[in-house]
């Protein structure tokens, strides 16, 4: 059983072998805390077991993917950023054991997505990878020499979305100024558009929802405001990715997350900027789309459970 706890949507999946045989989604109530969400997770998981004619004894364990800093040894949440504030005080291991007698293994969501793509997706056969997830926020994870980069305090490679790319920029939700996420993310986009001096004259002004779907549509129609804001976002993402390249020396960058529905626009534009600006005398870093942009973390969580149970580490 696997759970990907996002700030907007919670994904729950069931895998048989390496096949995702069932999955469902529930709306996240991240502002209400994690503990208040557990009863709905229990009901949803029990229903999934029933639908697939399984009992709790048929399940090896649960992989828990979380959008925050996670101690993957003790399997507990260390820190959150304006969602699930009670996460560090929630005993997830005890919850899963009491409810189903399952071991629970937790990890940061970007690391889970990287594991999923490394084992089953775009990163197969590659031992040096960087994962970048573009969504409500921006998540990152790093694989070096076939090993996840974890760090002494479990945050190594996870905070690429908070690399500063504009020291005179916007205050981020993390408290820093000019983070990649504060310059170009789903939560930042509406204010980014409204700050453009020509916004009131642009047809995108009349859109009820100012999201990336609308931005891409109007940019393709050569709307000046949308095109300039999109280029700003692409430049911020490229700057963050280039810093990841300089810091971690990967062979490949995998892009995942909801924004990759517009990969035909994002990938070539970013590749062009990276090829021009990254210092890689050995050659070009390959930029690819995730094979499972919407479910990589589920595959990664399943692999983590099997790996932990096999090795005992």
N, C-alpha and C positions, 0 to 999 in steps of 0.2 A: 504494500500500500504506500502511496506517495502523496504528499501534500505540498503545494507551492503557494505559500501565503504571501500574496501581494498586497499592496496598499489599496487597490481598487477591486481586484478579483482574486478569489481563492480557487485554485484548481486542485482537484482531487482525482487521482488515477489509480488504476489497478493493472499491474503487469503480470503476464504469464510468460516465463522465460524472459525474452527481451521484447515481447510484443505488448503494446498498450491495448488491452482488450476492453477497457471501459474508462471513461473520464467524464467528469461533470464539473460545473462551476457554480459557485455561490458568490453573492455580492459581499464584499468585505465591508466590515464596519470598523475600520481601523481607528477611528477617533474614539470609539467606545472601549477600546482595549482588547487584548487577546483573550483574557479569561472569559469574557462575555460571549466570545465567538465559539468557544469549545463545544457547548451543547449542540449547536447547529452542525458542527463538524462531526460529532458523534452520530447524530441522526443520519447525516448524509452517508457516512461510511457504512453504518449498519444497513442502510437501504441498498448500497452498492453490493455489499456482501450477499444480501438476500437475493438480489436480482441475478447475481452470477452463481447462485446456489453454493455458496461457500460459507464456512464458519470461521471464526477468529483463529481456530487452530490450523487452518489451511494457509495462513499468512505468515511469512517469515519475520516481518517487522515493518516498521514505517520509516520512510525517509522524509525529513521535514526541511523544506527549503524556505528561507526567511530573508526578507529584504532589510537587512541590517547586519551588524557585526555579531558573529556567532562563535562561541567556543566549541569547536568541533571535537574536542576531547571529552569534555564534560557534557556536551550536547545541551547547551543552554545559551539563551540570547544574552549578549553583553550590552548592546547599545542600539537604540532606535533613533530615527530622525522624524519627529512629528507624526508618528503612527505607532499604534500598539505600545503606548507608553509603559504599560505594565508588563511588557515582554520579559525584561530581566528578572521580574519577580514571579514568573510563571514556571512551574515545575512540569515541563513537557514530558520528561522521561517518566516521572511518576504518574502523570495523567495517562499515557499510553499503556503503561504496565497495569495500572489499576483497572482501566476500562476494558482492555482486550488481552492483557498479558503479552504484549508485544514489546520488544526492544525498540527504542526510537533513536535515530541518528540524525542530528541536525547540522546544517551548514548554510552559509550565505548563499543567496539565490544565484548570484552571478557565477560563483564557483560550481554550483550544481549544474547550471546551464553549460559551463565549460566542460564538465565531466561528461554530460550527455552528448555533446557534439564531438568530443574527443573519442569516446567509445563507439558511438553509433552514427555520427553525422559528418559534418564538413571537416572536422579535425582528425579524422582517422588516419593513422600512419604518421602523424606529425607530433614531435615531442616538445616543441617550443611554440606556445600559443598565447595569444591575448584574447579574451572575450570582452566585448563591449555590448551592453544591453541598453538600447535606446527606448525609453518609455516615459512613464510619469516622471521618473528621475533617470539617472544614468549610473549603471552598475558596471563594475569591471572585475576581472579575475585573470590570473596568470599561471601558466604551466611552463616550467623550466626543466629541461632534461627529463621530461616524463613525470615530474613531481609537481604537485600543486604548491604554489608559493603561499605560505601561511603566515609566517612571522611570529615573533615572541608573544605578541598580544592579539594574534588572529586577524589582523587587519592588513597585512601586506598584500598589495595588489588590488585591494577592494575599493580603494578610495580614489580611483582615477577620475571619477565624475566630479571630484572636489579638487582636482588640480586647478590652480589659478591660471586663467588665460587672459584676464583683464584686471589688472590691479586697481583700476579706477572704475570697475564695473558695478554690477548689482550685488546687494547683500544677499547671500545665499541662506537657505533655511538652516544650514549648519552653523551659521554665524560668521563665516569667512566672506570675503568680497571677491567677486569675479570668477567664481568656480565655473567649470564647464557647464554644470547643471544650472547654475544661475544665469548663464548667458544663452542657453539653448536647450530647453526641455519642455515637456508637455505643460508642466505647471507654470513655466515662465512665459510661454508663447503669447497668451492673450495680452499681457501688459507690454510685451515686446512690440506687438503690432500697434497697440494704442499709443505707444511712445513715438511712433514714426510721424514726422511732421505732415505727411500727406495722407495719413490714415483716413481722415474724414472724407476725402475726395475719392478714395478707392472703393470699388464695388465690394471688396471683402468686408468693408465697414458694416454692410447690411446683413452679414451672416449672424445667425443667432448663436452659433457655437464657433468660437475661434480656435480651431484645432489644426493639427498638421495636415489632416485630410483636405481641409479648405485651403490651407496655405499652398500645398502642392498643386491643387486644381487651378488656383488663380495665378500661380507662378507659371504654369504651363500655358496660360492664356496671355502671358507677357504683361501681367499687371505689375507695375513698377514697385509698389509697396511690398507685395508678396515676394517678388523676385529678390528685392534687397534684403528683406528679413530672412528669406531662405538662405541667401548667400552668407549672411551673418551667422546663421546656425551652422551651416556647413563648415565655415571657417573655425568656429569654436570647437566643433567636434574634431576637425582635422588637427587643431592645435593640441587637444587632449590626447588624441591617438598618437601623434608624433612624439609627445613626451613619453607615452608608454613604450614606443619603439626605442627611443633613446635610452630609457631606463632598463628595459628588460630584454632587448635584442631578440624578438620573436621571428619565426619564419612566416607566421600567418596571423592576421587579425580576423576574428570572426565577429560579425555584427549580428545581433539578435534583438528581439523586442518588437513591440507593436508597430513602431515606425518603419520596420523593414517591409511592410506591405507596399511601400514606395521605394523598394530597393533599386528599381530601374533608374530612378533619379539620384538616389543617395550614393550608391556604390561608385559609379563612374566619376561623379563630382569629387568625392573624397579621395579616390585613387589618384586623380590628377593632382590634387593639392599635396597629397602625401609624397608622391613621386618627385614633385618639385622641391619640397621643403625638408624632407627627412634626410638625415645624414647616415646613409647606409652604403658605404663604398663597395660592399660585397655584392650589392644588387638591390632589387626591389622587394619590399615586403608585400606579400599577397594579401589582398583584402577580399574576403568572401562573405556571402550571406549564410547564416545558419541553415542547416537542413531542416531543423525543427524549431523555427523561431518562436512558436507558441507553446512548445512542449518540451524543449531541451532540458529544463530543470527537472521535469518528471522522470525522464530517462536517466538523468544524472543521479537523482535521489534513489532510484531503484538500484543502479550500479553501486552506489555507496553502501546501501544496506547489505547487498550480497558480498561486497568486498570486506566490510567490517566483520560480518559473521564468519567469513572464510578465514581471515587472517587473525581475528581477535584483537585488531589494533584500531 
